[in-house]
């Protein structure tokens, strides 16, 4: 508590909070409050106990009044409350926390919890294995009960400025991802989830990440194998090295906690002197190359990479009065201009993948360059689908937000009012742009008490509603917090902008019907 520039490193914390004698409250494996510029790295935290929602139980906690904490290179596993939580209160907000290059394995309840009065939490390049382990809290603890994994990312109250980028989520539990308060999801990989949240992610990858042996225990199981889709698939965010100490390269980084080794490029130029040209791409901002007093313009600077690099932006640090064109080549002989007349930085019209990049430099007099850096720009705003955000409507009186049905999160429910429910009623989703629909899956929890049991499916053909599935009957197997699914398959795929559920019957044990998510494929 109350430090500046402290380092918490190399610790192993096992089974914290599991032997407590107090039946209320909870705690965290590694916990800090009231600090500036704290670094928490290369720790292993496992088996932290839990006492139900709101009692912490995570591996790591950036608590009230922390500024610019960095949580990196840690191994978190089997913590019953989750991997990481940021919590605070209005009088002492926690700001600008970075959580990067960590592995979370079989952590419970919520992997990331971002709570009240926290601002600017940046979650990137983590590998998360969420196997859906159900956490059991036994009496006499106040939170006694069973708790399945509810969310991979949970955002409470007014927590804002959340960015989730370049992560690998192996989500066998199908747990949800909160997208509220302007959260940005960008270039993450999702695998094992019944419905990955592809909507709110700018470039979701839905594929097996091909890791060595995830879930087997130990960090070695989370290294990508040859042919993994995580390679060169990310956006550029500030970082020096990965979990293993491998430098993060120019251009598109790999996803997750581990980065392939990428050699620095070879640098050549028509400018003189020729010595120290390697400084233009050594990733060291304190080194530079300088021309002779009267260089001959235009001149070229060539970067040749050992492996193809994907990029959409070029940044040049150094003399502000030089201008440059950006060119690329497939063979080193024919060059294509991608951007012209740039100074300091330029974003290309589209991303390019190549091994050869050339700057054609113009200017007057001696100049110097500190670094030429390629990058893939990160998104600055939440993803907005083409045509706008889908809209859900219903003839039933609602007791909760209808948008929960289409938020990409099967853990957030919509429920009707608990009185006055009559059948038939309808629920309609307008996706704003046409999509091909082959099947529709309904997600519901506590289904024997509030699940739909008889439903028809219609699609809009531009003029009228067409029934595609008539009286789909559902016999939900249980009534618990576990989300269950039922799928309606169309006789043939249909291109449509809108779908409608006609609800003929539902379980009304508590007076209402409920639906957690409507998913089309």
C-alpha positions as CSV (number, residue, x, y, z in Angstrom):
1,X,0.0,0.0,0.0
2,X,1.0,3.6,-0.7
3,X,4.2,3.2,-2.8
4,X,5.6,4.6,-6.0
5,X,7.5,2.4,-8.5
6,X,7.4,-0.8,-6.4
7,X,8.0,-4.2,-7.9
8,X,6.2,-7.4,-6.8
9,X,8.0,-10.2,-8.5
10,X,8.8,-13.9,-8.4
11,X,6.3,-14.9,-5.7
12,X,4.3,-18.2,-5.4
13,X,1.0,-17.9,-3.6
14,X,-1.0,-21.1,-3.0
15,X,-4.4,-21.6,-1.4
16,X,-4.8,-18.1,0.0
17,X,-8.1,-17.5,1.7
18,X,-9.0,-21.2,1.8
19,X,-8.4,-21.7,5.5
20,X,-10.2,-18.6,6.8
21,X,-12.3,-18.9,10.0
22,X,-14.4,-15.8,9.4
23,X,-17.6,-16.9,7.5
24,X,-18.0,-13.6,5.7
25,X,-15.9,-11.5,3.3
26,X,-12.9,-12.7,1.3
27,X,-9.5,-11.7,0.0
28,X,-7.1,-12.1,-3.0
29,X,-3.7,-13.8,-3.5
30,X,-1.8,-10.6,-4.5
31,X,-3.5,-7.4,-3.6
32,X,-2.4,-3.7,-3.7
33,X,-4.0,-0.3,-3.0
34,X,-3.0,3.3,-3.2
35,X,0.0,2.9,-5.4
36,X,1.5,4.6,-8.5
37,X,3.5,2.7,-11.2
38,X,3.4,-0.6,-9.5
39,X,4.7,-3.6,-11.5
40,X,3.4,-7.1,-10.6
41,X,5.2,-9.7,-12.7
42,X,6.4,-13.3,-12.9
43,X,4.3,-14.6,-10.0
44,X,2.3,-17.8,-9.7
45,X,-1.0,-17.6,-7.8
46,X,-3.3,-20.6,-7.5
47,X,-6.1,-22.0,-5.4
48,X,-7.4,-18.7,-3.9
49,X,-10.6,-19.3,-2.0
50,X,-14.0,-17.8,-2.7
51,X,-17.0,-16.8,-0.7
52,X,-19.5,-16.1,-3.4
53,X,-20.1,-13.0,-5.6
54,X,-18.7,-9.8,-4.2
55,X,-16.2,-11.5,-2.0
56,X,-13.1,-11.3,-4.4
57,X,-11.3,-14.7,-4.4
58,X,-9.2,-13.7,-7.4
59,X,-5.5,-14.2,-8.0
60,X,-4.7,-10.5,-8.4
61,X,-6.4,-7.3,-7.4
62,X,-5.7,-3.7,-8.3
63,X,-7.8,-2.1,-5.6
64,X,-8.7,1.5,-4.8
65,X,-6.5,4.5,-5.7
66,X,-4.0,2.8,-8.0
67,X,-2.5,4.6,-11.0
68,X,-0.7,2.9,-13.9
69,X,-0.3,-0.6,-12.5
70,X,1.2,-3.2,-14.8
71,X,0.3,-6.9,-14.3
72,X,2.4,-9.0,-16.6
73,X,4.1,-12.4,-17.1
74,X,2.1,-14.1,-14.4
75,X,0.6,-17.6,-14.2
76,X,-2.8,-17.7,-12.5
77,X,-4.6,-21.0,-12.1
78,X,-7.5,-22.6,-10.2
79,X,-8.3,-19.4,-8.3
80,X,-12.0,-19.8,-7.4
81,X,-13.0,-16.1,-7.8
82,X,-11.1,-15.5,-11.0
83,X,-7.7,-14.2,-12.3
84,X,-7.8,-10.4,-12.0
85,X,-10.1,-7.8,-10.5
86,X,-9.9,-4.0,-10.5
87,X,-12.1,-2.4,-7.8
88,X,-12.4,1.1,-6.4
89,X,-14.8,3.8,-5.2
90,X,-15.6,7.2,-6.4
91,X,-13.4,9.1,-4.0
92,X,-10.3,7.1,-5.0
93,X,-10.6,5.8,-8.5
94,X,-8.2,3.2,-10.0
95,X,-6.8,4.3,-13.4
96,X,-4.8,3.0,-16.4
97,X,-4.2,-0.6,-15.4
98,X,-2.4,-2.8,-18.0
99,X,-2.9,-6.6,-17.8
100,X,-0.7,-8.3,-20.4
101,X,1.1,-11.5,-21.4
102,X,-0.3,-13.6,-18.6
103,X,-1.8,-17.1,-18.6
104,X,-5.1,-17.8,-16.8
105,X,-5.9,-21.5,-16.4
106,X,-9.1,-22.9,-15.0
107,X,-9.8,-19.8,-12.9
108,X,-13.4,-19.6,-11.6
109,X,-16.5,-17.4,-11.5
110,X,-15.1,-14.5,-13.5
111,X,-11.7,-14.4,-15.2
112,X,-11.6,-10.5,-15.3
113,X,-13.7,-8.4,-13.0
114,X,-13.7,-4.6,-13.6
115,X,-15.7,-2.8,-11.1
116,X,-16.9,0.6,-9.9
117,X,-14.8,3.8,-10.5
118,X,-12.1,2.0,-12.5
119,X,-11.0,3.7,-15.7
120,X,-8.8,2.7,-18.6
121,X,-8.1,-1.0,-18.0
122,X,-6.1,-2.4,-20.9
123,X,-6.3,-6.2,-21.3
124,X,-4.0,-7.5,-24.0
125,X,-2.0,-10.6,-25.1
126,X,-3.3,-12.9,-22.4
127,X,-4.0,-16.6,-22.9
128,X,-7.1,-17.7,-21.1
129,X,-8.2,-21.4,-20.6
130,X,-11.7,-21.3,-19.2
131,X,-12.9,-24.8,-18.7
132,X,-16.1,-24.0,-16.8
133,X,-15.0,-25.4,-13.5
134,X,-17.9,-25.1,-11.0
135,X,-16.7,-23.6,-7.7
136,X,-18.4,-24.9,-4.6
137,X,-18.4,-22.8,-1.4
138,X,-19.3,-25.0,1.6
139,X,-21.0,-24.0,4.9
140,X,-20.5,-22.4,7.3
141,X,-19.2,-19.7,4.9
142,X,-21.9,-17.1,4.1
143,X,-21.6,-17.5,0.4
144,X,-22.3,-21.3,0.4
145,X,-23.4,-22.6,-2.9
146,X,-22.2,-23.7,-6.4
147,X,-20.9,-21.1,-8.9
148,X,-20.2,-21.9,-12.5
149,X,-18.0,-19.6,-14.6
150,X,-20.3,-16.7,-15.3
151,X,-18.2,-14.3,-17.4
152,X,-14.8,-14.2,-18.9
153,X,-14.9,-10.4,-18.8
154,X,-17.4,-8.9,-16.3
155,X,-17.9,-5.1,-16.2
156,X,-19.7,-3.7,-13.1
157,X,-21.5,-0.4,-12.7
158,X,-19.6,2.5,-14.2
159,X,-16.2,0.8,-14.9
160,X,-15.2,2.5,-18.2
161,X,-12.4,2.7,-20.7
162,X,-12.0,-1.1,-21.0
163,X,-10.0,-2.5,-24.0
164,X,-9.6,-6.2,-24.7
165,X,-7.1,-6.9,-27.5
166,X,-4.9,-9.6,-28.9
167,X,-6.0,-12.2,-26.4
168,X,-6.6,-16.0,-26.8
169,X,-9.8,-17.2,-25.2
170,X,-10.3,-21.0,-25.0
171,X,-13.8,-20.8,-23.6
172,X,-15.2,-24.3,-23.2
173,X,-17.7,-23.0,-20.7
174,X,-19.4,-20.7,-23.1
175,X,-19.1,-17.9,-20.6
176,X,-20.0,-14.4,-21.6
177,X,-18.1,-11.1,-22.3
178,X,-19.5,-7.8,-21.1
179,X,-19.5,-5.1,-23.7
180,X,-21.1,-2.3,-21.7
181,X,-19.8,1.2,-21.0
182,X,-18.0,1.5,-24.4
183,X,-15.7,-1.5,-24.0
184,X,-13.6,-2.2,-27.1
185,X,-12.9,-5.8,-28.2
186,X,-10.3,-5.9,-31.0
187,X,-8.5,-8.8,-32.7
188,X,-9.1,-11.5,-30.1
189,X,-9.3,-15.3,-30.8
190,X,-12.3,-17.2,-29.5
191,X,-12.5,-21.0,-29.4
192,X,-14.8,-23.5,-27.7
193,X,-17.6,-21.0,-27.1
194,X,-21.0,-22.0,-28.5
195,X,-21.3,-18.5,-29.8
196,X,-18.2,-16.4,-29.8
197,X,-18.9,-12.6,-29.3
198,X,-18.0,-11.9,-32.9
199,X,-20.4,-8.9,-33.0
200,X,-18.6,-6.5,-30.7
201,X,-15.1,-7.5,-31.8
202,X,-13.5,-5.5,-34.7
203,X,-11.8,-8.6,-36.0
204,X,-12.7,-11.7,-34.1
205,X,-10.9,-14.9,-35.1
206,X,-13.0,-18.0,-34.4
207,X,-10.6,-21.0,-34.7
208,X,-8.6,-23.6,-32.8
209,X,-5.5,-21.7,-31.6
210,X,-3.5,-24.9,-31.8
211,X,-1.7,-24.7,-28.5
212,X,0.7,-27.4,-27.2
213,X,-1.5,-28.8,-24.4
214,X,-3.9,-26.3,-22.8
215,X,-5.3,-27.3,-19.5
216,X,-2.6,-29.9,-18.8
217,X,-1.0,-27.8,-16.1
218,X,2.0,-25.6,-16.5
219,X,2.9,-22.8,-18.9
220,X,4.4,-24.9,-21.6
221,X,1.0,-26.1,-22.7
222,X,0.1,-22.6,-23.9
223,X,2.7,-22.2,-26.6
224,X,1.3,-22.1,-30.1
225,X,2.2,-24.9,-32.5
226,X,3.2,-24.6,-36.1
227,X,0.3,-23.4,-38.2
228,X,-1.5,-21.7,-35.4
229,X,-3.9,-18.9,-36.4
230,X,-2.5,-16.7,-33.6
231,X,0.6,-15.8,-35.7
232,X,0.7,-12.3,-37.0
233,X,-3.0,-11.7,-36.2
234,X,-2.9,-8.9,-33.7
235,X,-2.9,-5.1,-33.5
236,X,0.0,-3.1,-32.2
237,X,0.0,-2.1,-28.5
238,X,2.9,-0.9,-26.4
239,X,4.9,-3.9,-25.1
240,X,8.6,-4.9,-25.2
241,X,8.6,-8.7,-24.7
242,X,6.3,-11.6,-24.2
243,X,5.9,-14.0,-21.2
244,X,9.1,-15.9,-22.2
245,X,11.1,-12.7,-22.8
246,X,10.8,-12.9,-26.6
247,X,10.9,-9.4,-28.1
248,X,7.6,-8.2,-29.6
249,X,8.3,-7.5,-33.3
250,X,7.4,-4.7,-35.7
251,X,4.0,-4.9,-37.5
252,X,1.3,-7.4,-36.4
253,X,2.2,-9.3,-33.3
254,X,1.0,-12.8,-32.4
255,X,-2.1,-13.2,-30.2
256,X,-1.8,-14.5,-26.7
257,X,0.9,-14.7,-24.1
258,X,3.6,-16.1,-26.4
259,X,5.2,-14.5,-29.4
260,X,7.3,-16.2,-32.1
261,X,10.8,-14.9,-32.4
262,X,11.1,-12.6,-35.4
263,X,14.5,-11.4,-36.5
264,X,15.1,-7.6,-36.9
265,X,15.1,-6.5,-40.5
266,X,18.2,-5.9,-42.6
267,X,18.4,-2.2,-43.5
268,X,20.1,-0.7,-46.6
269,X,20.0,2.8,-48.1
270,X,21.2,4.9,-51.0
271,X,22.1,7.6,-48.4
272,X,25.5,7.9,-46.8
273,X,27.1,7.0,-44.5
274,X,26.3,3.3,-44.6
275,X,27.4,2.6,-41.0
276,X,24.9,2.1,-38.2
277,X,21.9,1.8,-40.6
278,X,20.7,-1.0,-38.3
279,X,19.8,1.6,-35.8
280,X,16.8,2.5,-37.9
281,X,15.0,-0.7,-36.9
282,X,16.6,-1.9,-33.7
283,X,13.5,-1.0,-31.6
284,X,15.7,1.2,-29.4
285,X,14.3,4.8,-29.4
286,X,17.6,6.1,-27.9
287,X,19.7,5.3,-31.0
288,X,19.7,7.0,-34.3
289,X,21.3,7.2,-37.8
290,X,22.3,10.5,-39.3
291,X,23.0,11.5,-42.9
292,X,25.9,13.5,-44.3
293,X,25.5,17.3,-44.2
294,X,24.3,17.5,-47.8
295,X,22.6,14.3,-48.7
296,X,21.4,13.6,-52.2
297,X,17.5,13.6,-52.5
298,X,15.5,11.7,-53.2
299,X,17.0,8.6,-51.5
300,X,15.8,5.3,-50.3
301,X,15.7,3.3,-47.1
302,X,14.9,-0.4,-47.5
303,X,13.9,-2.8,-44.7
304,X,14.0,-6.5,-45.6
305,X,12.4,-8.9,-43.1
306,X,13.2,-12.6,-42.8
307,X,9.5,-13.4,-42.6
308,X,6.5,-11.5,-44.0
309,X,5.1,-8.7,-41.9
310,X,1.6,-7.4,-41.9
311,X,1.2,-3.6,-41.3
312,X,-1.1,-0.7,-41.9
313,X,0.9,2.2,-40.5
314,X,4.5,3.5,-40.8
315,X,6.0,5.8,-38.2
316,X,9.4,7.5,-38.6
317,X,11.0,9.3,-35.6
318,X,13.7,11.9,-36.2
319,X,13.9,15.1,-38.3
320,X,10.4,16.5,-38.7
321,X,11.1,18.2,-42.0
322,X,11.7,15.1,-44.1
323,X,8.9,13.6,-46.2
324,X,8.6,10.0,-47.5
325,X,6.7,7.7,-49.7
326,X,6.0,4.1,-48.6
327,X,6.5,1.4,-51.1
328,X,6.4,-2.4,-51.0
329,X,7.7,-5.1,-53.2
330,X,7.1,-8.8,-53.7
331,X,10.4,-9.6,-55.5
332,X,12.7,-6.7,-54.6
333,X,12.6,-5.4,-58.2
334,X,9.1,-4.0,-58.8
335,X,7.9,-1.5,-56.2
336,X,4.3,-0.4,-55.5
337,X,3.6,3.0,-53.8
338,X,1.3,2.6,-50.8
339,X,1.3,6.2,-49.5
340,X,2.9,9.5,-50.6
341,X,4.3,12.6,-49.0
342,X,4.1,11.4,-45.4
343,X,5.8,13.1,-42.5
344,X,6.5,11.3,-39.2
345,X,3.6,8.8,-39.7
346,X,1.1,7.6,-42.2
347,X,-1.8,5.1,-42.2
348,X,-2.1,3.1,-45.4
349,X,-5.4,2.8,-47.2
350,X,-5.3,-0.9,-46.4
351,X,-3.2,-3.4,-44.6
352,X,-0.2,-5.0,-46.5
353,X,1.7,-8.2,-46.0
354,X,5.3,-8.2,-47.3
355,X,8.9,-8.8,-46.6
356,X,10.2,-5.7,-48.3
357,X,9.4,-2.1,-47.4
358,X,11.0,1.0,-48.9
359,X,10.9,4.6,-47.9
360,X,11.6,7.1,-50.6
361,X,12.8,10.2,-48.7
362,X,12.8,13.8,-49.7
363,X,13.9,16.9,-47.8
364,X,16.6,19.5,-47.4
365,X,19.9,19.3,-45.6
366,X,21.2,16.8,-43.0
367,X,18.6,14.7,-41.3
368,X,18.5,11.9,-38.9
369,X,16.1,9.0,-38.2
370,X,15.8,7.3,-34.8
371,X,13.4,4.5,-35.8
372,X,11.3,3.2,-38.6
373,X,8.4,1.2,-37.2
374,X,5.6,-0.7,-38.8
375,X,2.4,-1.3,-36.9
376,X,-1.3,-2.3,-37.2
377,X,-3.5,0.4,-35.7
378,X,-5.7,-0.5,-32.8
379,X,-9.4,0.4,-32.9
380,X,-10.3,3.5,-30.9
381,X,-14.1,2.9,-30.7
382,X,-16.4,-0.1,-30.0
383,X,-17.3,-2.2,-33.0
384,X,-20.4,-1.0,-34.9
385,X,-21.9,-3.6,-37.3
386,X,-22.5,-2.5,-40.9
387,X,-25.9,-0.8,-41.1
388,X,-26.1,-0.1,-37.4
389,X,-26.7,-2.0,-34.2
390,X,-29.3,-4.9,-34.2
391,X,-32.5,-4.2,-32.4
392,X,-34.8,-6.6,-30.5
393,X,-38.5,-5.9,-29.9
394,X,-41.3,-7.9,-28.3
395,X,-45.0,-7.9,-27.8
396,X,-44.4,-9.1,-24.2
397,X,-44.1,-6.4,-21.5
398,X,-40.4,-6.5,-20.5
399,X,-38.9,-6.4,-17.1
400,X,-35.3,-6.2,-18.3
401,X,-33.4,-5.0,-21.4
402,X,-34.3,-6.7,-24.7
403,X,-30.8,-5.8,-26.0
404,X,-29.5,-8.6,-23.7
405,X,-30.9,-11.1,-26.2
406,X,-28.4,-10.0,-28.9
407,X,-25.4,-8.7,-26.9
408,X,-23.2,-11.8,-27.7
409,X,-23.4,-12.8,-24.0
410,X,-25.4,-15.9,-23.1
411,X,-25.1,-14.9,-19.4
412,X,-27.3,-11.8,-19.6
413,X,-31.1,-12.4,-19.4
414,X,-34.2,-10.8,-20.8
415,X,-37.3,-11.5,-18.9
416,X,-41.0,-10.6,-19.4
417,X,-43.0,-9.0,-16.6
418,X,-44.1,-11.5,-14.0
419,X,-47.8,-10.7,-14.4
420,X,-50.1,-10.5,-17.4
421,X,-48.2,-12.9,-19.7
422,X,-50.6,-14.2,-22.5
423,X,-49.9,-16.4,-25.5
424,X,-49.1,-16.2,-28.3
425,X,-46.5,-13.4,-28.1
426,X,-43.5,-12.6,-30.2
427,X,-39.9,-11.6,-30.0
428,X,-38.3,-10.0,-33.1
429,X,-34.7,-9.2,-34.0
430,X,-33.9,-6.8,-36.8
431,X,-30.2,-7.3,-37.7
432,X,-30.3,-4.1,-40.0
433,X,-28.5,-5.9,-42.8
434,X,-29.2,-9.3,-44.5
435,X,-27.5,-12.4,-43.1
436,X,-27.8,-16.1,-44.0
437,X,-29.6,-18.1,-41.4
438,X,-29.4,-21.9,-41.2
439,X,-30.3,-22.3,-37.6
440,X,-31.4,-20.3,-34.5
441,X,-30.3,-21.3,-31.0
442,X,-32.1,-20.1,-27.9
443,X,-30.1,-19.8,-24.6
444,X,-32.0,-20.0,-21.3
445,X,-31.1,-20.6,-17.6
446,X,-33.6,-21.8,-14.9
447,X,-35.4,-23.2,-17.9
448,X,-37.9,-25.5,-16.2
449,X,-39.2,-22.4,-14.3
450,X,-39.1,-19.8,-17.1
451,X,-38.1,-21.3,-20.4
452,X,-40.0,-21.2,-23.7
453,X,-41.5,-24.6,-24.4
454,X,-43.4,-24.2,-27.7
455,X,-42.1,-21.7,-30.3
456,X,-42.3,-21.1,-34.1
457,X,-39.6,-19.4,-36.2
458,X,-40.3,-16.9,-39.0
459,X,-38.1,-14.9,-41.3
460,X,-38.8,-11.7,-43.2
461,X,-38.7,-11.9,-47.0
462,X,-38.9,-8.2,-47.6
463,X,-42.7,-8.2,-47.9
464,X,-44.1,-10.6,-45.3
465,X,-43.2,-13.1,-42.6
466,X,-42.6,-16.7,-43.7
467,X,-42.8,-19.5,-41.1
468,X,-39.6,-21.7,-41.3
469,X,-40.1,-23.9,-38.2
470,X,-43.6,-24.5,-36.9
471,X,-44.2,-25.4,-33.2
472,X,-40.7,-26.3,-32.1
473,X,-41.2,-28.1,-28.7
474,X,-38.6,-27.9,-26.0
475,X,-38.4,-30.1,-22.9
476,X,-35.7,-28.3,-20.8
477,X,-33.8,-30.9,-18.8
478,X,-33.1,-28.8,-15.6
479,X,-33.6,-25.7,-13.7
480,X,-30.3,-24.1,-12.5
481,X,-28.0,-21.2,-13.2
482,X,-26.3,-23.2,-16.0
483,X,-27.4,-21.8,-19.4
484,X,-29.0,-24.5,-21.6
485,X,-29.6,-24.3,-25.4
486,X,-32.2,-25.5,-27.9
487,X,-31.6,-25.2,-31.6
488,X,-34.2,-24.8,-34.5
489,X,-32.8,-25.8,-37.9
490,X,-34.3,-24.4,-41.0
491,X,-35.1,-26.7,-43.9
492,X,-32.7,-24.7,-46.0
493,X,-30.5,-21.6,-45.4
494,X,-32.4,-18.3,-45.9
495,X,-31.0,-14.8,-46.4
496,X,-33.0,-12.4,-44.2
497,X,-32.7,-9.2,-42.3
498,X,-35.2,-10.0,-39.5
499,X,-36.3,-13.1,-37.6
500,X,-39.3,-13.5,-35.3
501,X,-40.1,-16.0,-32.6
502,X,-43.8,-16.7,-32.1
503,X,-44.0,-18.0,-28.5
504,X,-47.0,-20.3,-28.0
505,X,-46.2,-21.7,-24.5
506,X,-43.6,-21.2,-21.8
507,X,-42.9,-22.3,-18.2
508,X,-44.3,-19.7,-15.9
509,X,-43.4,-21.0,-12.4
510,X,-42.6,-17.4,-11.3
511,X,-45.1,-15.7,-13.6
512,X,-42.5,-14.7,-16.2
513,X,-40.8,-16.2,-19.2
514,X,-37.1,-15.5,-19.8
515,X,-34.6,-15.8,-22.7
516,X,-30.8,-15.2,-22.4
517,X,-29.6,-15.1,-26.0
518,X,-30.8,-15.6,-29.6
519,X,-28.0,-16.8,-31.8
520,X,-28.2,-17.3,-35.6
521,X,-25.8,-19.3,-37.7
